[in-house]
Amino acid sequence: MGYRDYPKYRRNNVWATNNPLMMLIILNVLIFILLHFIKSIYAFSSLSESLFMQNTYSWFTMPADLLKLAQRPWTLLTAMFTQLNMILLLSNLFWLWTFGFILQDLAGERRVFPLYLYGGMAGGISFLLTYNVMPSLADVREATVFFGATTPVIAVAVAATVLSPMYRLFPMINGGIPLWIITFVFFIIDIASISAQSSMFFSHVASAAVGYVFSQELLKGNDWSAWMNNLYDNVTNLFNPKRNKKGKVVQKEEVFYNTRGQQPFVKRTNVTQQKVDEILDKINQKGYSRLSEEEKDLLKRASEGDL
C-alpha cells in the first residue's frame, strides 16, 4: 500500500477476524446492521421513528445531558461505534482502514484498537465539557447526542502521520503521495463536515491531541496501549487451557571465550522459518524499532534467501 523505512517480509492478514483493525470495522458494521434491523421492526409494527430514536437509538449514543449520561454511562464507549447514516459509515470505515492499516504497518497491530478507544473517549469527554460549560449551548443540551467513528479515527490519523509523515501511498503516482497530504485532505473534509455544528470542533481537537501525544510517547518507548493489551491477554488466557505457566523463565545461554581477547569465530544464528515468524510477530506487537541488531540482521539475511 505504501513505502516505509524497513523491508516487509510478510504482509499482515488484515482480513483475519483476530486482526484489531478488522475487529473495529466489524463492530461498526454490526452495530449499524443491528440498529437498522430494530428500526425495521418498528416500521413493520407501524411504530413511529421517534419511538425508535427514544427507546433504542438513545441507548447507544452519548447524551450531552449529564443526568441522562448517569443513567447509561456505557454510551461513552458505544457512541464511537454508532451511526445510522450509510454514507457516514462508509466514509468513516474508509478513513479508518486507510490510517489504521498504516499505523499497524508502522507500530504494530496492537496499537490501533486502544488508540481508537482513547480518541473516542477524549472526544466524548470534550463533547460533555463543551455542552455543560458553554452557556450558549444550554438550550440544546438535552436534545444533543454524541455518536460516530469520525472522532476516534482522527486520533488514528494523527498518530500514523506523526510517526511517519513521509510514508508514501500509491507509489505508481510520481513515486507516491506523502501521508501528510492525505491527512491534510482528511482534515479539510472533516472541517467542512462539522461547519454546521461547530461545537464538535473541540471533540475533534481533543482526539487529535490524544493521537499526537500517543505517538510521541511511543517514539520515546512509552506504550500507552500496553496495559489495555495486557488486560485483554489476561482475560482471554483465563479461558485458554494452553496458556503459559506463570514463573516459567527461559534464560539465554551465554558462552565465554578465553583466547587473548579475540573470538575464535563470530556466532551467527541459523535462519529458520520459525525464527523469522517469531520476529515478524514481534514487529506486529511492538514495532520494528524494538528489534535487536541480531534480529534485524537475521531478517536481512532472510530477505536475501538465506534460509
C-alpha positions in Angstrom: 0.0 0.0 0.0 2.9 2.3 0.7 6.6 2.7 1.4 8.2 2.6 4.9 11.8 2.7 6.1 12.3 -1.1 6.6 11.6 -4.1 4.4 8.3 -6.0 4.6 8.8 -9.8 4.7 5.2 -10.9 5.2 2.0 -8.9 4.7 -0.3 -9.0 7.7 -3.5 -10.8 7.1 -5.7 -7.8 7.6 -8.8 -9.8 6.7 -8.4 -12.1 9.7 -11.1 -11.7 12.3 -8.5 -11.6 15.1 -6.9 -8.5 13.5 -7.7 -5.5 15.7 -8.3 -3.2 12.7 -10.8 -5.7 11.2 -12.4 -6.1 14.6 -13.1 -2.3 14.7 -14.6 -2.4 11.3 -16.8 -5.4 12.1 -18.0 -3.7 15.3 -19.0 -0.6 13.4 -20.8 -2.6 10.8 -22.6 -4.9 13.3 -24.0 -2.1 15.3 -25.1 -0.4 12.1 -26.9 -3.5 11.0 -28.4 -4.1 14.5 -29.9 -0.6 14.7 -31.4 -0.8 11.2 -32.8 -4.2 12.0 -34.5 -2.9 15.1 -35.6 0.2 13.2 -37.3 -2.0 10.5 -39.2 -3.9 13.3 -40.6 -0.6 14.4 -41.6 0.3 10.9 -43.3 -3.1 10.3 -45.1 -2.6 13.6 -46.4 0.8 12.5 -44.5 2.5 15.3 -43.1 5.9 14.7 -39.4 6.5 14.1 -39.3 8.9 17.0 -40.1 5.9 19.3 -37.1 4.1 17.8 -34.9 7.1 18.5 -36.1 7.4 22.0 -36.3 3.7 23.1 -33.3 2.2 21.2 -31.0 4.7 19.5 -30.7 6.8 22.6 -29.2 3.8 24.4 -26.3 3.7 22.0 -25.5 7.4 21.6 -24.0 9.5 24.4 -26.2 12.3 25.6 -24.8 15.8 26.4 -27.0 16.0 29.5 -25.1 14.7 32.5 -28.2 13.4 34.2 -29.1 11.2 31.2 -25.5 10.0 31.0 -25.5 8.9 34.6 -28.4 6.5 33.6 -26.4 5.0 30.7 -22.7 5.5 31.3 -21.8 2.8 28.8 -22.7 5.1 25.9 -19.2 6.7 26.3 -18.0 3.5 24.6 -20.9 2.6 22.4 -21.3 6.0 20.9 -18.0 5.8 19.0 -19.4 2.7 17.1 -22.8 4.1 16.5 -24.1 5.7 13.3 -27.3 5.3 11.2 -26.2 7.1 8.0 -24.8 4.7 5.4 -22.6 7.4 3.7 -21.2 8.5 7.0 -20.5 4.8 7.9 -18.7 4.1 4.6 -16.7 7.3 4.9 -15.5 6.6 8.4 -14.6 3.0 7.6 -12.6 4.1 4.5 -10.5 6.5 6.6 -10.2 4.0 9.5 -9.0 1.4 7.0 -6.5 3.8 5.4 -4.9 5.2 8.6 -5.4 2.1 10.7 -3.5 0.0 8.1 -0.6 2.4 8.0 -0.5 2.6 11.9 -0.4 -1.2 12.0 2.4 -1.2 9.4 4.4 1.4 11.4 3.8 0.5 15.1 2.3 -3.0 15.2 -1.3 -4.1 15.0 -2.0 -4.0 18.8 -1.9 -0.2 18.9 -4.9 0.5 16.7 -7.8 -0.6 19.0 -6.5 1.1 22.2 -5.8 4.3 20.3 -9.3 4.2 18.8 -10.8 3.9 22.3 -8.6 6.7 23.6 -9.5 9.0 20.8 -13.3 8.3 21.1 -13.3 8.8 24.9 -11.3 12.0 24.7 -13.7 13.3 22.1 -16.7 12.3 24.2 -15.4 13.9 27.4 -14.6 17.1 25.4 -18.1 17.0 24.0 -19.6 16.8 27.5 -17.4 19.7 28.8 -18.4 21.8 25.8 -22.1 21.4 26.2 -22.1 21.7 30.0 -19.7 24.7 30.3 -20.7 26.9 27.5 -24.0 28.8 28.4 -24.9 29.3 24.7 -25.4 25.6 24.3 -27.6 25.1 27.4 -30.8 25.3 25.4 -29.9 22.4 23.0 -28.0 20.3 25.6 -31.0 18.0 26.4 -31.6 17.1 22.7 -27.9 16.7 21.6 -26.0 13.4 21.5 -22.5 12.3 20.6 -22.0 9.5 18.1 -20.0 8.2 15.2 -16.5 6.9 14.4 -15.2 10.1 13.0 -13.7 11.3 16.3 -11.7 8.2 17.2 -10.5 7.9 13.5 -8.9 11.4 13.9 -6.7 10.1 16.7 -5.6 7.2 14.5 -4.9 9.5 11.6 -2.8 11.9 13.6 -0.8 9.1 15.3 0.1 7.5 12.0 1.1 10.8 10.4 3.3 11.8 13.4 5.1 8.5 13.3 5.9 8.8 9.6 4.7 11.9 7.8 6.6 10.9 4.6 5.1 7.4 4.4 4.1 7.2 0.7 0.9 5.8 -0.7 0.1 5.0 -4.3 3.8 4.7 -5.4 2.8 4.5 -9.1 1.9 8.2 -9.0 5.3 10.1 -9.2 6.8 7.9 -6.5 3.9 8.1 -4.1 1.8 10.6 -2.2 3.2 11.5 1.3 0.9 10.6 4.2 0.8 14.1 5.5 -1.0 15.3 2.3 -3.6 12.5 2.7 -4.1 13.6 6.3 -4.4 17.2 5.3 -7.2 16.3 2.8 -8.9 14.3 5.5 -8.9 17.3 7.9 -10.2 19.6 5.2 -13.2 17.2 4.6 -13.7 16.9 8.4 -13.7 20.7 9.0 -16.2 21.1 6.1 -18.5 18.4 7.6 -18.6 20.0 11.1 -19.1 23.6 9.9 -22.8 23.4 10.8 -22.0 22.1 14.3 -19.0 24.0 15.5 -19.3 22.6 19.0 -17.9 19.3 17.6 -14.7 21.1 16.7 -13.4 20.7 20.3 -14.1 17.0 20.3 -12.1 16.5 17.2 -9.2 18.7 18.6 -9.2 16.6 21.7 -9.0 13.4 19.7 -6.2 14.8 17.5 -4.3 15.8 20.7 -4.6 12.3 22.0 -3.2 10.8 18.8 -0.3 13.2 18.8 0.7 12.5 22.4 0.2 8.8 22.0 2.6 8.7 19.0 5.1 11.0 20.7 5.2 8.7 23.8 5.5 5.7 21.6 8.6 7.2 20.0 10.0 7.6 23.5 9.4 4.0 24.3 6.2 4.6 26.4 3.4 2.4 25.1 0.0 3.7 26.3 -1.7 0.6 24.8 0.3 -1.9 26.8 -2.0 -2.1 29.9 -5.0 -2.5 27.7 -3.5 -5.3 25.7 -2.2 -7.0 28.8 -5.7 -6.8 30.3 -7.1 -8.3 27.2 -4.5 -11.1 27.2 -5.1 -11.9 30.9 -8.8 -12.1 30.4 -8.6 -14.3 27.2 -5.9 -16.5 28.8 -8.3 -17.4 31.6 -10.2 -19.5 29.1 -7.1 -20.8 27.3 -6.1 -24.3 28.6 -2.8 -24.0 26.8 -1.7 -20.7 28.5 1.9 -20.5 29.7 2.5 -21.2 33.3 3.5 -18.2 35.5 7.0 -18.1 36.7 8.5 -20.1 33.8 11.5 -18.2 32.6 13.6 -19.1 29.6 17.2 -17.9 30.0 19.6 -17.5 27.1 22.8 -19.4 27.3 26.0 -17.3 27.4 29.3 -18.5 26.0 32.6 -17.0 27.2 35.9 -17.3 25.4 39.4 -17.0 26.7 41.5 -16.6 23.5 43.6 -13.5 24.3 40.8 -11.0 23.7 39.8 -12.5 20.3 36.8 -14.7 19.5 37.7 -17.9 17.6 34.6 -17.3 15.4 31.7 -15.0 15.0 28.4 -16.6 16.1 25.6 -16.3 13.6 22.1 -17.6 14.5 20.8 -20.1 11.9 18.0 -18.6 9.9 14.8 -20.7 10.3 11.3 -20.0 9.2 10.1 -20.4 12.8 12.6 -17.7 14.0 11.6 -15.4 11.2 7.9 -15.8 12.1 8.7 -15.0 15.8 10.4 -11.8 14.8 7.6 -10.8 12.5 5.1 -11.4 15.3 7.3 -9.1 17.5 7.1 -6.4 14.8 3.3 -6.7 14.7 3.2 -6.3 18.5 5.9 -3.8 19.3 7.1 -2.3 16.0 10.3 -2.7 14.0 12.2 -0.2 16.2 12.1 -2.6 19.1 14.1 -5.3 17.4 17.6 -6.1 18.4 20.5 -5.8 16.0 20.8 -9.5 15.8 17.1 -9.8 14.9 17.4 -7.1 12.2 20.4 -8.9 10.8 18.5 -12.2 10.7 15.6 -10.5 8.9 18.0 -9.1 6.3 19.5 -12.5 5.7 16.0 -14.0 5.4 15.1 -11.4 2.8 18.2 -12.4 0.8 17.0 -16.0 0.7 19.4 -17.3 3.4 17.0 -20.0 4.7 
